[in-house]
């Protein structure tokens, strides 16, 4: 489901996970979902 939004955002999360979290509050809640999916 999140795969559609991860292609571009996922790269930003890896580059600066802390910066993206503060910039996009919505990403904070999505982080726990997409991160494990792509990491594993």
mmCIF entry with sequence, helices, sheets and N, C-alpha, C, O atoms, coordinates in Angstrom:
data_MODEL
# 
_entry.id   MODEL 
# 
_entity.id                         1 
_entity.type                       polymer 
_entity.pdbx_number_of_molecules   1 
# 
_entity_poly.entity_id                      1 
_entity_poly.type                           'polypeptide(L)' 
_entity_poly.nstd_linkage                   no 
_entity_poly.nstd_monomer                   no 
_entity_poly.pdbx_seq_one_letter_code       
;(UNK)(UNK)(UNK)(UNK)(UNK)(UNK)(UNK)(UNK)(UNK)(UNK)(UNK)(UNK)(UNK)(UNK)(UNK)(UNK)
(UNK)(UNK)(UNK)(UNK)(UNK)(UNK)(UNK)(UNK)(UNK)(UNK)(UNK)(UNK)(UNK)(UNK)(UNK)(UNK)
(UNK)(UNK)(UNK)(UNK)(UNK)(UNK)(UNK)(UNK)
;
_entity_poly.pdbx_seq_one_letter_code_can   XXXXXXXXXXXXXXXXXXXXXXXXXXXXXXXXXXXXXXXX 
_entity_poly.pdbx_strand_id                 A 
# 
loop_
_entity_poly_seq.entity_id 
_entity_poly_seq.num 
_entity_poly_seq.mon_id 
_entity_poly_seq.hetero 
1 1  UNK n 
1 2  UNK n 
1 3  UNK n 
1 4  UNK n 
1 5  UNK n 
1 6  UNK n 
1 7  UNK n 
1 8  UNK n 
1 9  UNK n 
1 10 UNK n 
1 11 UNK n 
1 12 UNK n 
1 13 UNK n 
1 14 UNK n 
1 15 UNK n 
1 16 UNK n 
1 17 UNK n 
1 18 UNK n 
1 19 UNK n 
1 20 UNK n 
1 21 UNK n 
1 22 UNK n 
1 23 UNK n 
1 24 UNK n 
1 25 UNK n 
1 26 UNK n 
1 27 UNK n 
1 28 UNK n 
1 29 UNK n 
1 30 UNK n 
1 31 UNK n 
1 32 UNK n 
1 33 UNK n 
1 34 UNK n 
1 35 UNK n 
1 36 UNK n 
1 37 UNK n 
1 38 UNK n 
1 39 UNK n 
1 40 UNK n 
# 
_struct_asym.id          A 
_struct_asym.entity_id   1 
# 
loop_
_struct_conf.conf_type_id 
_struct_conf.id 
_struct_conf.pdbx_PDB_helix_id 
_struct_conf.beg_label_comp_id 
_struct_conf.beg_label_asym_id 
_struct_conf.beg_label_seq_id 
_struct_conf.pdbx_beg_PDB_ins_code 
_struct_conf.end_label_comp_id 
_struct_conf.end_label_asym_id 
_struct_conf.end_label_seq_id 
_struct_conf.pdbx_end_PDB_ins_code 
_struct_conf.beg_auth_comp_id 
_struct_conf.beg_auth_asym_id 
_struct_conf.beg_auth_seq_id 
_struct_conf.end_auth_comp_id 
_struct_conf.end_auth_asym_id 
_struct_conf.end_auth_seq_id 
_struct_conf.pdbx_PDB_helix_class 
_struct_conf.details 
_struct_conf.pdbx_PDB_helix_length 
HELX_P HELX_P1 AA1 UNK A 3  ? UNK A 15 ? UNK A 3  UNK A 15 1 ? 13 
HELX_P HELX_P2 AA2 UNK A 17 ? UNK A 23 ? UNK A 17 UNK A 23 1 ? 7  
HELX_P HELX_P3 AA3 UNK A 25 ? UNK A 39 ? UNK A 25 UNK A 39 1 ? 15 
# 
_struct_conf_type.id          HELX_P 
_struct_conf_type.criteria    ? 
_struct_conf_type.reference   ? 
# 
loop_
_atom_site.group_PDB 
_atom_site.id 
_atom_site.type_symbol 
_atom_site.label_atom_id 
_atom_site.label_alt_id 
_atom_site.label_comp_id 
_atom_site.label_asym_id 
_atom_site.label_entity_id 
_atom_site.label_seq_id 
_atom_site.pdbx_PDB_ins_code 
_atom_site.Cartn_x 
_atom_site.Cartn_y 
_atom_site.Cartn_z 
_atom_site.occupancy 
_atom_site.B_iso_or_equiv 
_atom_site.pdbx_formal_charge 
_atom_site.auth_seq_id 
_atom_site.auth_comp_id 
_atom_site.auth_asym_id 
_atom_site.auth_atom_id 
_atom_site.pdbx_PDB_model_num 
ATOM 1   N N  . UNK A 1 1  ? 0.845  -1.202 0.000  1.00 0.00 ? 1  UNK A N  1 
ATOM 2   C CA . UNK A 1 1  ? 0.000  0.000  0.000  1.00 0.00 ? 1  UNK A CA 1 
ATOM 3   C C  . UNK A 1 1  ? 0.880  1.252  0.000  1.00 0.00 ? 1  UNK A C  1 
ATOM 4   O O  . UNK A 1 1  ? 0.691  2.154  -0.817 1.00 0.00 ? 1  UNK A O  1 
ATOM 5   N N  . UNK A 1 2  ? 1.849  1.298  0.931  1.00 0.00 ? 2  UNK A N  1 
ATOM 6   C CA . UNK A 1 2  ? 2.721  2.472  1.011  1.00 0.00 ? 2  UNK A CA 1 
ATOM 7   C C  . UNK A 1 2  ? 3.743  2.475  -0.128 1.00 0.00 ? 2  UNK A C  1 
ATOM 8   O O  . UNK A 1 2  ? 4.419  3.475  -0.367 1.00 0.00 ? 2  UNK A O  1 
ATOM 9   N N  . UNK A 1 3  ? 3.845  1.345  -0.823 1.00 0.00 ? 3  UNK A N  1 
ATOM 10  C CA . UNK A 1 3  ? 4.855  1.232  -1.888 1.00 0.00 ? 3  UNK A CA 1 
ATOM 11  C C  . UNK A 1 3  ? 4.722  2.396  -2.871 1.00 0.00 ? 3  UNK A C  1 
ATOM 12  O O  . UNK A 1 3  ? 5.723  2.874  -3.403 1.00 0.00 ? 3  UNK A O  1 
ATOM 13  N N  . UNK A 1 4  ? 3.505  2.847  -3.111 1.00 0.00 ? 4  UNK A N  1 
ATOM 14  C CA . UNK A 1 4  ? 3.304  3.935  -4.078 1.00 0.00 ? 4  UNK A CA 1 
ATOM 15  C C  . UNK A 1 4  ? 3.930  5.232  -3.601 1.00 0.00 ? 4  UNK A C  1 
ATOM 16  O O  . UNK A 1 4  ? 4.398  6.033  -4.410 1.00 0.00 ? 4  UNK A O  1 
ATOM 17  N N  . UNK A 1 5  ? 3.942  5.446  -2.284 1.00 0.00 ? 5  UNK A N  1 
ATOM 18  C CA . UNK A 1 5  ? 4.465  6.715  -1.771 1.00 0.00 ? 5  UNK A CA 1 
ATOM 19  C C  . UNK A 1 5  ? 5.938  6.600  -1.395 1.00 0.00 ? 5  UNK A C  1 
ATOM 20  O O  . UNK A 1 5  ? 6.595  7.612  -1.151 1.00 0.00 ? 5  UNK A O  1 
ATOM 21  N N  . UNK A 1 6  ? 6.451  5.401  -1.348 1.00 0.00 ? 6  UNK A N  1 
ATOM 22  C CA . UNK A 1 6  ? 7.840  5.210  -0.906 1.00 0.00 ? 6  UNK A CA 1 
ATOM 23  C C  . UNK A 1 6  ? 8.876  5.482  -1.988 1.00 0.00 ? 6  UNK A C  1 
ATOM 24  O O  . UNK A 1 6  ? 9.952  5.978  -1.652 1.00 0.00 ? 6  UNK A O  1 
ATOM 25  N N  . UNK A 1 7  ? 8.633  5.197  -3.242 1.00 0.00 ? 7  UNK A N  1 
ATOM 26  C CA . UNK A 1 7  ? 9.661  5.354  -4.281 1.00 0.00 ? 7  UNK A CA 1 
ATOM 27  C C  . UNK A 1 7  ? 10.503 6.609  -4.082 1.00 0.00 ? 7  UNK A C  1 
ATOM 28  O O  . UNK A 1 7  ? 11.732 6.540  -4.096 1.00 0.00 ? 7  UNK A O  1 
ATOM 29  N N  . UNK A 1 8  ? 9.861  7.737  -3.900 1.00 0.00 ? 8  UNK A N  1 
ATOM 30  C CA . UNK A 1 8  ? 10.615 8.996  -3.764 1.00 0.00 ? 8  UNK A CA 1 
ATOM 31  C C  . UNK A 1 8  ? 10.875 9.308  -2.294 1.00 0.00 ? 8  UNK A C  1 
ATOM 32  O O  . UNK A 1 8  ? 11.993 9.651  -1.910 1.00 0.00 ? 8  UNK A O  1 
ATOM 33  N N  . UNK A 1 9  ? 9.833  9.184  -1.479 1.00 0.00 ? 9  UNK A N  1 
ATOM 34  C CA . UNK A 1 9  ? 9.978  9.549  -0.056 1.00 0.00 ? 9  UNK A CA 1 
ATOM 35  C C  . UNK A 1 9  ? 10.954 8.590  0.630  1.00 0.00 ? 9  UNK A C  1 
ATOM 36  O O  . UNK A 1 9  ? 11.737 9.009  1.482  1.00 0.00 ? 9  UNK A O  1 
ATOM 37  N N  . UNK A 1 10 ? 10.911 7.330  0.269  1.00 0.00 ? 10 UNK A N  1 
ATOM 38  C CA . UNK A 1 10 ? 11.770 6.344  0.931  1.00 0.00 ? 10 UNK A CA 1 
ATOM 39  C C  . UNK A 1 10 ? 13.232 6.798  0.864  1.00 0.00 ? 10 UNK A C  1 
ATOM 40  O O  . UNK A 1 10 ? 13.970 6.670  1.841  1.00 0.00 ? 10 UNK A O  1 
ATOM 41  N N  . UNK A 1 11 ? 13.644 7.326  -0.284 1.00 0.00 ? 11 UNK A N  1 
ATOM 42  C CA . UNK A 1 11 ? 15.049 7.762  -0.429 1.00 0.00 ? 11 UNK A CA 1 
ATOM 43  C C  . UNK A 1 11 ? 15.332 8.907  0.536  1.00 0.00 ? 11 UNK A C  1 
ATOM 44  O O  . UNK A 1 11 ? 16.407 8.964  1.133  1.00 0.00 ? 11 UNK A O  1 
ATOM 45  N N  . UNK A 1 12 ? 14.391 9.801  0.690  1.00 0.00 ? 12 UNK A N  1 
ATOM 46  C CA . UNK A 1 12 ? 14.594 10.942 1.600  1.00 0.00 ? 12 UNK A CA 1 
ATOM 47  C C  . UNK A 1 12 ? 14.731 10.434 3.033  1.00 0.00 ? 12 UNK A C  1 
ATOM 48  O O  . UNK A 1 12 ? 15.533 10.952 3.809  1.00 0.00 ? 12 UNK A O  1 
ATOM 49  N N  . UNK A 1 13 ? 13.951 9.428  3.372  1.00 0.00 ? 13 UNK A N  1 
ATOM 50  C CA . UNK A 1 13 ? 13.994 8.901  4.739  1.00 0.00 ? 13 UNK A CA 1 
ATOM 51  C C  . UNK A 1 13 ? 15.380 8.339  5.038  1.00 0.00 ? 13 UNK A C  1 
ATOM 52  O O  . UNK A 1 13 ? 15.897 8.495  6.144  1.00 0.00 ? 13 UNK A O  1 
ATOM 53  N N  . UNK A 1 14 ? 15.973 7.689  4.053  1.00 0.00 ? 14 UNK A N  1 
ATOM 54  C CA . UNK A 1 14 ? 17.304 7.095  4.268  1.00 0.00 ? 14 UNK A CA 1 
ATOM 55  C C  . UNK A 1 14 ? 18.359 8.197  4.354  1.00 0.00 ? 14 UNK A C  1 
ATOM 56  O O  . UNK A 1 14 ? 19.284 8.121  5.163  1.00 0.00 ? 14 UNK A O  1 
ATOM 57  N N  . UNK A 1 15 ? 18.213 9.214  3.520  1.00 0.00 ? 15 UNK A N  1 
ATOM 58  C CA . UNK A 1 15 ? 19.190 10.311 3.500  1.00 0.00 ? 15 UNK A CA 1 
ATOM 59  C C  . UNK A 1 15 ? 19.147 11.072 4.823  1.00 0.00 ? 15 UNK A C  1 
ATOM 60  O O  . UNK A 1 15 ? 20.190 11.364 5.409  1.00 0.00 ? 15 UNK A O  1 
ATOM 61  N N  . UNK A 1 16 ? 17.954 11.388 5.284  1.00 0.00 ? 16 UNK A N  1 
ATOM 62  C CA . UNK A 1 16 ? 17.814 12.148 6.540  1.00 0.00 ? 16 UNK A CA 1 
ATOM 63  C C  . UNK A 1 16 ? 16.521 11.746 7.233  1.00 0.00 ? 16 UNK A C  1 
ATOM 64  O O  . UNK A 1 16 ? 15.530 12.473 7.166  1.00 0.00 ? 16 UNK A O  1 
ATOM 65  N N  . UNK A 1 17 ? 16.522 10.598 7.896  1.00 0.00 ? 17 UNK A N  1 
ATOM 66  C CA . UNK A 1 17 ? 15.310 10.110 8.566  1.00 0.00 ? 17 UNK A CA 1 
ATOM 67  C C  . UNK A 1 17 ? 14.803 11.080 9.618  1.00 0.00 ? 17 UNK A C  1 
ATOM 68  O O  . UNK A 1 17 ? 13.595 11.230 9.798  1.00 0.00 ? 17 UNK A O  1 
ATOM 69  N N  . UNK A 1 18 ? 15.723 11.740 10.315 1.00 0.00 ? 18 UNK A N  1 
ATOM 70  C CA . UNK A 1 18 ? 15.294 12.668 11.380 1.00 0.00 ? 18 UNK A CA 1 
ATOM 71  C C  . UNK A 1 18 ? 14.725 13.942 10.766 1.00 0.00 ? 18 UNK A C  1 
ATOM 72  O O  . UNK A 1 18 ? 13.749 14.495 11.272 1.00 0.00 ? 18 UNK A O  1 
ATOM 73  N N  . UNK A 1 19 ? 15.328 14.404 9.687  1.00 0.00 ? 19 UNK A N  1 
ATOM 74  C CA . UNK A 1 19 ? 14.848 15.642 9.056  1.00 0.00 ? 19 UNK A CA 1 
ATOM 75  C C  . UNK A 1 19 ? 13.457 15.425 8.461  1.00 0.00 ? 19 UNK A C  1 
ATOM 76  O O  . UNK A 1 19 ? 12.574 16.271 8.604  1.00 0.00 ? 19 UNK A O  1 
ATOM 77  N N  . UNK A 1 20 ? 13.273 14.295 7.799  1.00 0.00 ? 20 UNK A N  1 
ATOM 78  C CA . UNK A 1 20 ? 11.979 14.034 7.164  1.00 0.00 ? 20 UNK A CA 1 
ATOM 79  C C  . UNK A 1 20 ? 10.882 13.898 8.212  1.00 0.00 ? 20 UNK A C  1 
ATOM 80  O O  . UNK A 1 20 ? 9.746  14.324 8.005  1.00 0.00 ? 20 UNK A O  1 
ATOM 81  N N  . UNK A 1 21 ? 11.243 13.299 9.332  1.00 0.00 ? 21 UNK A N  1 
ATOM 82  C CA . UNK A 1 21 ? 10.238 13.110 10.386 1.00 0.00 ? 21 UNK A CA 1 
ATOM 83  C C  . UNK A 1 21 ? 9.737  14.464 10.878 1.00 0.00 ? 21 UNK A C  1 
ATOM 84  O O  . UNK A 1 21 ? 8.540  14.638 11.107 1.00 0.00 ? 21 UNK A O  1 
ATOM 85  N N  . UNK A 1 22 ? 10.634 15.409 11.039 1.00 0.00 ? 22 UNK A N  1 
ATOM 86  C CA . UNK A 1 22 ? 10.223 16.726 11.554 1.00 0.00 ? 22 UNK A CA 1 
ATOM 87  C C  . UNK A 1 22 ? 9.506  17.524 10.464 1.00 0.00 ? 22 UNK A C  1 
ATOM 88  O O  . UNK A 1 22 ? 8.552  18.251 10.739 1.00 0.00 ? 22 UNK A O  1 
ATOM 89  N N  . UNK A 1 23 ? 9.973  17.382 9.238  1.00 0.00 ? 23 UNK A N  1 
ATOM 90  C CA . UNK A 1 23 ? 9.364  18.144 8.141  1.00 0.00 ? 23 UNK A CA 1 
ATOM 91  C C  . UNK A 1 23 ? 7.952  17.621 7.846  1.00 0.00 ? 23 UNK A C  1 
ATOM 92  O O  . UNK A 1 23 ? 7.008  18.396 7.691  1.00 0.00 ? 23 UNK A O  1 
ATOM 93  N N  . UNK A 1 24 ? 7.831  16.303 7.774  1.00 0.00 ? 24 UNK A N  1 
ATOM 94  C CA . UNK A 1 24 ? 6.524  15.704 7.440  1.00 0.00 ? 24 UNK A CA 1 
ATOM 95  C C  . UNK A 1 24 ? 5.978  14.913 8.625  1.00 0.00 ? 24 UNK A C  1 
ATOM 96  O O  . UNK A 1 24 ? 6.400  13.778 8.845  1.00 0.00 ? 24 UNK A O  1 
ATOM 97  N N  . UNK A 1 25 ? 5.070  15.473 9.378  1.00 0.00 ? 25 UNK A N  1 
ATOM 98  C CA . UNK A 1 25 ? 4.485  14.763 10.526 1.00 0.00 ? 25 UNK A CA 1 
ATOM 99  C C  . UNK A 1 25 ? 3.790  13.477 10.086 1.00 0.00 ? 25 UNK A C  1 
ATOM 100 O O  . UNK A 1 25 ? 3.761  12.493 10.825 1.00 0.00 ? 25 UNK A O  1 
ATOM 101 N N  . UNK A 1 26 ? 3.237  13.495 8.888  1.00 0.00 ? 26 UNK A N  1 
ATOM 102 C CA . UNK A 1 26 ? 2.532  12.311 8.386  1.00 0.00 ? 26 UNK A CA 1 
ATOM 103 C C  . UNK A 1 26 ? 3.522  11.159 8.183  1.00 0.00 ? 26 UNK A C  1 
ATOM 104 O O  . UNK A 1 26 ? 3.181  9.994  8.387  1.00 0.00 ? 26 UNK A O  1 
ATOM 105 N N  . UNK A 1 27 ? 4.736  11.493 7.783  1.00 0.00 ? 27 UNK A N  1 
ATOM 106 C CA . UNK A 1 27 ? 5.750  10.451 7.553  1.00 0.00 ? 27 UNK A CA 1 
ATOM 107 C C  . UNK A 1 27 ? 6.077  9.743  8.864  1.00 0.00 ? 27 UNK A C  1 
ATOM 108 O O  . UNK A 1 27 ? 6.336  8.540  8.882  1.00 0.00 ? 27 UNK A O  1 
ATOM 109 N N  . UNK A 1 28 ? 6.061  10.495 9.951  1.00 0.00 ? 28 UNK A N  1 
ATOM 110 C CA . UNK A 1 28 ? 6.378  9.901  11.260 1.00 0.00 ? 28 UNK A CA 1 
ATOM 111 C C  . UNK A 1 28 ? 5.506  8.666  11.503 1.00 0.00 ? 28 UNK A C  1 
ATOM 112 O O  . UNK A 1 28 ? 5.995  7.625  11.940 1.00 0.00 ? 28 UNK A O  1 
ATOM 113 N N  . UNK A 1 29 ? 4.224  8.795  11.217 1.00 0.00 ? 29 UNK A N  1 
ATOM 114 C CA . UNK A 1 29 ? 3.310  7.675  11.449 1.00 0.00 ? 29 UNK A CA 1 
ATOM 115 C C  . UNK A 1 29 ? 3.525  6.583  10.399 1.00 0.00 ? 29 UNK A C  1 
ATOM 116 O O  . UNK A 1 29 ? 3.307  5.404  10.679 1.00 0.00 ? 29 UNK A O  1 
ATOM 117 N N  . UNK A 1 30 ? 3.948  6.961  9.204  1.00 0.00 ? 30 UNK A N  1 
ATOM 118 C CA . UNK A 1 30 ? 4.134  5.965  8.138  1.00 0.00 ? 30 UNK A CA 1 
ATOM 119 C C  . UNK A 1 30 ? 5.499  5.285  8.262  1.00 0.00 ? 30 UNK A C  1 
ATOM 120 O O  . UNK A 1 30 ? 5.687  4.180  7.754  1.00 0.00 ? 30 UNK A O  1 
ATOM 121 N N  . UNK A 1 31 ? 6.435  5.926  8.923  1.00 0.00 ? 31 UNK A N  1 
ATOM 122 C CA . UNK A 1 31 ? 7.785  5.361  9.049  1.00 0.00 ? 31 UNK A CA 1 
ATOM 123 C C  . UNK A 1 31 ? 7.737  3.908  9.516  1.00 0.00 ? 31 UNK A C  1 
ATOM 124 O O  . UNK A 1 31 ? 8.313  3.045  8.853  1.00 0.00 ? 31 UNK A O  1 
ATOM 125 N N  . UNK A 1 32 ? 7.080  3.608  10.622 1.00 0.00 ? 32 UNK A N  1 
ATOM 126 C CA . UNK A 1 32 ? 7.053  2.235  11.133 1.00 0.00 ? 32 UNK A CA 1 
ATOM 127 C C  . UNK A 1 32 ? 6.465  1.244  10.135 1.00 0.00 ? 32 UNK A C  1 
ATOM 128 O O  . UNK A 1 32 ? 6.685  0.040  10.266 1.00 0.00 ? 32 UNK A O  1 
ATOM 129 N N  . UNK A 1 33 ? 5.730  1.723  9.153  1.00 0.00 ? 33 UNK A N  1 
ATOM 130 C CA . UNK A 1 33 ? 5.125  0.797  8.182  1.00 0.00 ? 33 UNK A CA 1 
ATOM 131 C C  . UNK A 1 33 ? 6.053  0.514  6.996  1.00 0.00 ? 33 UNK A C  1 
ATOM 132 O O  . UNK A 1 33 ? 6.404  -0.642 6.763  1.00 0.00 ? 33 UNK A O  1 
ATOM 133 N N  . UNK A 1 34 ? 6.451  1.529  6.252  1.00 0.00 ? 34 UNK A N  1 
ATOM 134 C CA . UNK A 1 34 ? 7.273  1.318  5.053  1.00 0.00 ? 34 UNK A CA 1 
ATOM 135 C C  . UNK A 1 34 ? 8.689  0.850  5.383  1.00 0.00 ? 34 UNK A C  1 
ATOM 136 O O  . UNK A 1 34 ? 9.225  -0.016 4.692  1.00 0.00 ? 34 UNK A O  1 
ATOM 137 N N  . UNK A 1 35 ? 9.293  1.400  6.410  1.00 0.00 ? 35 UNK A N  1 
ATOM 138 C CA . UNK A 1 35 ? 10.689 1.058  6.742  1.00 0.00 ? 35 UNK A CA 1 
ATOM 139 C C  . UNK A 1 35 ? 10.869 -0.462 6.873  1.00 0.00 ? 35 UNK A C  1 
ATOM 140 O O  . UNK A 1 35 ? 11.687 -1.029 6.148  1.00 0.00 ? 35 UNK A O  1 
ATOM 141 N N  . UNK A 1 36 ? 10.148 -1.135 7.756  1.00 0.00 ? 36 UNK A N  1 
ATOM 142 C CA . UNK A 1 36 ? 10.320 -2.582 7.914  1.00 0.00 ? 36 UNK A CA 1 
ATOM 143 C C  . UNK A 1 36 ? 10.008 -3.345 6.632  1.00 0.00 ? 36 UNK A C  1 
ATOM 144 O O  . UNK A 1 36 ? 10.635 -4.367 6.352  1.00 0.00 ? 36 UNK A O  1 
ATOM 145 N N  . UNK A 1 37 ? 9.063  -2.868 5.866  1.00 0.00 ? 37 UNK A N  1 
ATOM 146 C CA . UNK A 1 37 ? 8.685  -3.556 4.627  1.00 0.00 ? 37 UNK A CA 1 
ATOM 147 C C  . UNK A 1 37 ? 9.856  -3.559 3.640  1.00 0.00 ? 37 UNK A C  1 
ATOM 148 O O  . UNK A 1 37 ? 10.134 -4.569 2.994  1.00 0.00 ? 37 UNK A O  1 
ATOM 149 N N  . UNK A 1 38 ? 10.537 -2.411 3.535  1.00 0.00 ? 38 UNK A N  1 
ATOM 150 C CA . UNK A 1 38 ? 11.628 -2.304 2.571  1.00 0.00 ? 38 UNK A CA 1 
ATOM 151 C C  . UNK A 1 38 ? 12.931 -2.861 3.146  1.00 0.00 ? 38 UNK A C  1 
ATOM 152 O O  . UNK A 1 38 ? 13.775 -3.379 2.415  1.00 0.00 ? 38 UNK A O  1 
ATOM 153 N N  . UNK A 1 39 ? 13.080 -2.746 4.462  1.00 0.00 ? 39 UNK A N  1 
ATOM 154 C CA . UNK A 1 39 ? 14.323 -3.241 5.069  1.00 0.00 ? 39 UNK A CA 1 
ATOM 155 C C  . UNK A 1 39 ? 14.349 -4.768 5.027  1.00 0.00 ? 39 UNK A C  1 
ATOM 156 O O  . UNK A 1 39 ? 15.403 -5.368 4.816  1.00 0.00 ? 39 UNK A O  1 
ATOM 157 N N  . UNK A 1 40 ? 13.203 -5.386 5.224  1.00 0.00 ? 40 UNK A N  1 
ATOM 158 C CA . UNK A 1 40 ? 13.151 -6.849 5.240  1.00 0.00 ? 40 UNK A CA 1 
ATOM 159 C C  . UNK A 1 40 ? 12.464 -7.359 4.012  1.00 0.00 ? 40 UNK A C  1 
ATOM 160 O O  . UNK A 1 40 ? 12.321 -8.570 3.842  1.00 0.00 ? 40 UNK A O  1 
# 
